[in-house]
Amino acid sequence: MLAQRLRNLVQSMVLVTGMVGLLLTLGWLFAGVYGMAWALLVGIIPLVVSLRVIPALILRMYKAKSLSVAEAPQLHAIVNQLSRRAGLAEPPRIHYIPSSAPLVFSIGSGKGASVAVTDGLLRLLTVRELIGVLGHEVSHIGNSDTWVMSFADVVTRVTRLISLLGQVLVILNLPLLILGEWSLPWIPLLLMLFAPTISALLQLSLSRTREFEADLSGSKLTGDPAGLASALAKLEEYQQRVLKKSRLPGVKGIEPSLLRTHPVTDERIKRLKDIEREMYPDESMLVCPEDGGPCAPPHIAEVSRVPHRHLSGLWH
């Protein structure tokens, strides 16, 4: 497990360095040292905004409701124990999303961190599987992945902006180029054109690396990689059923691995099985030893509405 975690750390550092290096290079090509400074300055503002404003906005878009300890004692017991094991100063808030789609995500950082779960997830997974999934999300918070991915997203957006400005500048100078009064360096131009795509691919690769790391560190928190593996298999089966219904007959939907935000489920399960041999029985969580379900708060009625894509672009 230590070797895999070290590899994930090195990969993350290389990818982040590559993204920042690409951004600074683009800024330098656009306006020299001042361009590099402006690229960093322009990136700081949206980063601060995304960390403070975006989490609350996303939860509102999902119509998420904060659950108190009285409303969901079992969920709070699980998250509290996971948070203690992760060394968090305080546990993340728990939000309930009224959707039949089995979704879960962590958002925010530090004292503003939250874990959101849907009605569909709570009714699909057993307690053991839910512990595995929540361990994964708490690990995202403990590893500061929400901050890392927000930073990566801002870098990609600023890279796209500088690239667009550079392309506009080239178009405005086309008359001079045609008259031969201005020479166009092709290598910087090609870099400017392809920089947004390169940055986006690096961001996706970083996301997959952080997911692998959350699987590993989450399994360390729960001491039960098999619980998370079982949950991933169930969620993958659900996703394939949905995709099968949405595709045209005879059309195969194969998503290239380079364009995935998450690693292939089979690979994640394989890695979880590999590290299961390194776990010891006394490391497993016993906060909810029973393996049954559902885990949805009893006072909340089951959501039967079919998930669909909303105007916001979110699917739930």
C-alpha positions in Angstrom: 0.0 0.0 0.0 2.9 2.4 0.8 4.3 1.9 -2.7 1.0 2.7 -4.3 0.4 5.8 -2.2 3.9 7.1 -2.9 3.3 6.5 -6.6 0.0 8.4 -6.4 1.7 11.3 -4.6 4.5 11.5 -7.2 2.0 11.4 -10.1 -0.1 14.1 -8.5 2.9 16.4 -8.0 4.1 15.8 -11.6 0.6 16.5 -13.1 0.1 19.7 -11.0 3.6 20.9 -11.9 2.9 20.2 -15.6 -0.4 22.2 -15.5 1.2 25.2 -13.7 4.2 25.0 -16.0 2.0 25.0 -19.1 0.0 28.0 -17.8 3.2 30.0 -17.0 4.7 29.1 -20.4 1.5 30.3 -22.1 1.6 33.6 -20.1 5.2 34.1 -21.0 4.5 33.6 -24.7 1.6 36.0 -24.5 3.3 38.9 -22.6 6.6 37.8 -21.2 7.3 38.0 -17.5 4.2 40.3 -17.0 2.1 37.6 -18.7 3.3 35.0 -16.2 2.5 37.4 -13.3 -1.0 38.1 -14.7 -1.7 34.4 -15.2 -1.0 33.8 -11.5 -2.9 36.9 -10.4 -6.0 36.0 -12.6 -6.0 32.5 -11.2 -6.0 33.5 -7.5 -9.3 35.3 -7.6 -11.4 32.5 -9.1 -9.7 30.0 -6.8 -10.7 31.9 -3.7 -14.3 32.3 -5.0 -14.5 28.6 -6.0 -13.4 27.4 -2.5 -15.8 29.7 -0.7 -18.9 30.2 -2.9 -19.1 27.2 -5.2 -19.7 24.5 -2.6 -22.8 26.2 -1.2 -24.0 26.9 -4.8 -23.6 23.3 -5.8 -25.5 22.0 -2.8 -28.3 24.4 -3.5 -28.5 23.2 -7.1 -28.8 19.7 -5.9 -31.5 20.8 -3.4 -29.5 19.3 -0.6 -30.7 19.4 2.9 -28.5 19.3 6.0 -29.1 16.3 8.2 -28.9 16.7 12.0 -27.7 14.0 14.4 -31.3 13.4 15.5 -32.4 12.9 11.9 -29.6 10.5 10.9 -27.8 9.1 13.9 -26.3 6.2 12.0 -24.8 8.3 9.3 -23.3 10.7 11.8 -21.9 7.9 13.9 -20.1 6.5 10.8 -18.8 9.9 9.5 -17.7 10.9 13.0 -15.6 7.7 13.5 -14.1 8.0 10.0 -13.3 11.7 10.7 -11.5 10.8 13.9 -9.5 8.1 12.1 -8.6 10.6 9.4 -7.4 13.1 12.0 -9.9 15.8 10.9 -10.4 18.7 13.2 -14.1 18.3 13.0 -16.4 16.0 10.9 -17.9 17.2 7.7 -21.5 18.1 7.6 -23.9 15.6 6.1 -26.3 16.6 3.3 -29.2 14.6 1.9 -30.2 14.9 -1.7 -33.8 13.9 -2.6 -32.9 11.8 -5.7 -33.3 8.2 -6.6 -29.9 8.2 -8.4 -27.2 6.6 -6.2 -24.7 9.6 -5.9 -22.2 10.7 -3.3 -19.6 13.4 -3.2 -17.5 15.5 -0.9 -17.2 19.2 -1.3 -15.6 22.1 0.5 -12.6 21.9 2.8 -11.7 22.4 6.5 -14.6 23.5 8.6 -16.7 24.1 5.5 -16.4 20.5 4.3 -19.6 18.5 3.5 -20.5 15.0 2.3 -23.7 14.7 0.2 -25.6 11.5 -0.3 -28.7 10.8 -2.2 -31.8 8.8 -1.2 -30.9 6.3 -3.9 -27.5 5.6 -2.5 -28.8 5.1 1.0 -31.4 2.6 -0.2 -29.0 0.7 -2.6 -26.0 0.1 -0.4 -25.6 -2.1 2.8 -24.2 -0.5 5.9 -20.8 -2.1 5.2 -20.8 -0.7 1.6 -21.9 2.7 2.8 -19.0 2.8 5.3 -16.6 2.0 2.4 -18.0 4.8 0.3 -18.1 7.4 3.1 -14.5 6.4 4.0 -13.5 7.3 0.4 -15.2 10.7 0.6 -13.8 11.5 4.0 -10.4 10.7 2.6 -10.9 13.2 -0.2 -11.4 15.8 2.5 -8.5 14.6 4.6 -6.2 14.6 1.5 -7.3 18.1 0.5 -8.5 16.8 -2.8 -11.3 19.3 -3.1 -8.7 22.1 -2.9 -6.3 20.3 -5.3 -9.0 19.8 -7.9 -10.4 23.3 -7.5 -6.8 24.6 -8.1 -6.5 22.3 -11.2 -9.8 23.5 -12.6 -8.8 27.2 -12.2 -5.5 26.5 -13.9 -7.3 24.9 -16.9 -9.8 27.8 -17.1 -7.1 30.4 -17.0 -5.0 28.5 -19.6 -8.1 28.4 -21.8 -8.6 32.2 -21.4 -5.0 33.1 -22.3 -5.1 30.7 -25.3 -8.3 32.4 -26.5 -6.8 35.9 -26.1 -3.7 34.8 -28.0 -5.8 33.4 -30.8 -7.8 36.7 -31.0 -4.5 38.6 -31.2 -3.3 36.4 -34.1 -6.6 37.0 -36.0 -6.4 40.8 -35.5 -2.9 40.7 -36.9 -3.8 38.6 -40.0 -3.5 41.6 -42.4 0.1 42.2 -41.2 0.8 38.5 -41.6 -0.6 38.5 -45.1 1.4 41.5 -46.1 4.5 39.9 -44.8 5.1 42.7 -42.2 4.8 40.3 -39.3 6.3 36.8 -38.9 4.4 34.1 -37.0 6.4 31.7 -34.8 4.7 28.4 -35.4 5.8 26.5 -32.3 4.3 29.0 -29.9 1.2 29.2 -32.0 0.7 25.4 -31.9 1.3 25.5 -28.1 -1.2 28.2 -27.7 -3.8 26.3 -29.7 -3.4 23.0 -28.0 -2.6 24.2 -24.4 -6.2 24.1 -23.2 -6.6 20.5 -24.4 -3.3 19.4 -22.8 -4.3 21.1 -19.6 -7.7 19.5 -19.5 -6.2 16.0 -20.1 -3.7 16.6 -17.3 -6.6 17.6 -15.0 -8.5 14.5 -15.9 -5.4 12.4 -15.2 -5.0 14.2 -11.8 -8.6 13.4 -10.9 -8.1 9.7 -11.6 -5.0 9.7 -9.5 -6.7 11.3 -6.6 -9.6 8.8 -6.9 -7.1 5.9 -6.6 -5.5 7.6 -3.6 -8.9 8.1 -1.9 -9.6 4.4 -2.4 -6.4 3.5 -0.7 -6.6 5.9 2.2 -10.3 5.3 2.6 -9.7 1.6 2.9 -7.1 2.4 5.5 -9.7 4.3 7.5 -12.3 1.5 7.4 -9.9 -1.5 7.4 -12.3 -3.1 4.9 -11.4 -2.6 1.1 -13.9 -5.3 0.2 -16.8 -3.1 1.5 -15.8 -0.3 -0.9 -15.2 -2.8 -3.8 -18.7 -4.2 -3.3 -20.2 -0.7 -3.4 -18.3 0.2 -6.5 -19.5 -2.9 -8.3 -23.1 -2.1 -7.4 -22.8 1.5 -8.6 -21.1 0.4 -11.8 -24.0 -2.0 -12.4 -26.5 0.8 -11.9 -24.6 3.1 -14.2 -24.5 0.4 -17.0 -28.2 -0.1 -16.7 -28.9 3.6 -17.1 -26.5 3.9 -20.1 -28.1 0.9 -21.7 -31.5 2.5 -21.6 -30.2 5.8 -22.9 -28.3 4.4 -25.9 -29.6 3.8 -29.3 -30.0 0.2 -30.3 -26.8 -1.3 -31.6 -24.7 1.7 -30.4 -21.8 0.9 -28.0 -20.8 3.6 -25.6 -17.2 3.2 -24.8 -15.6 6.2 -23.0 -11.9 6.6 -23.7 -9.8 6.2 -20.5 -8.1 9.5 -21.1 -11.4 11.3 -20.9 -12.6 9.8 -17.6 -12.7 11.7 -14.4 -12.7 8.4 -12.5 -10.6 5.3 -13.1 -12.2 2.2 -14.7 -14.2 0.4 -11.9 -12.6 -3.0 -12.6 -9.1 -1.5 -12.1 -10.2 0.1 -8.8 -11.7 -3.1 -7.6 -8.5 -5.0 -8.5 -6.4 -2.6 -6.5 -8.7 -2.8 -3.6 -8.4 -6.6 -3.6 -4.6 -6.3 -3.8 -4.4 -4.2 -0.6 -7.0 -6.3 1.2 -4.3 -8.8 1.9 -2.4 -6.1 3.9 -5.3 -5.4 6.2 -5.8 -6.9 9.6 -9.2 -7.8 11.1 -8.7 -5.5 14.2 -8.4 -2.5 11.9 -12.0 -2.8 10.5 -14.7 -0.4 11.7 -17.2 -1.8 14.1 -19.5 1.3 14.5 -22.2 -0.6 12.5 -21.2 -4.3 12.5 -24.5 -5.4 10.8 -24.4 -5.8 7.0 -28.0 -4.9 6.3 -29.7 -1.8 4.9 -31.2 0.4 3.9 -29.4 3.3 5.7 -31.9 6.0 4.8 -33.4 7.9 7.7 -36.7 6.2 8.6 -38.7 9.5 8.6 -37.8 10.3 5.0 -40.0 8.8 2.3 -38.3 7.0 -0.6 -37.8 9.1 -3.7 -39.4 7.5 -6.7 -38.8 10.2 -9.3 -36.8 9.1 -12.2 -33.4 10.9 -12.4 -33.0 13.4 -15.3 -30.6 16.1 -16.4 -31.5 19.5 -15.1 -31.1 22.9 -16.7 -28.0 23.4 -14.5 -26.4 20.4 -16.3 -26.5 18.2 -13.2 -28.0 14.8 -13.4 -30.0 13.7 -10.3 
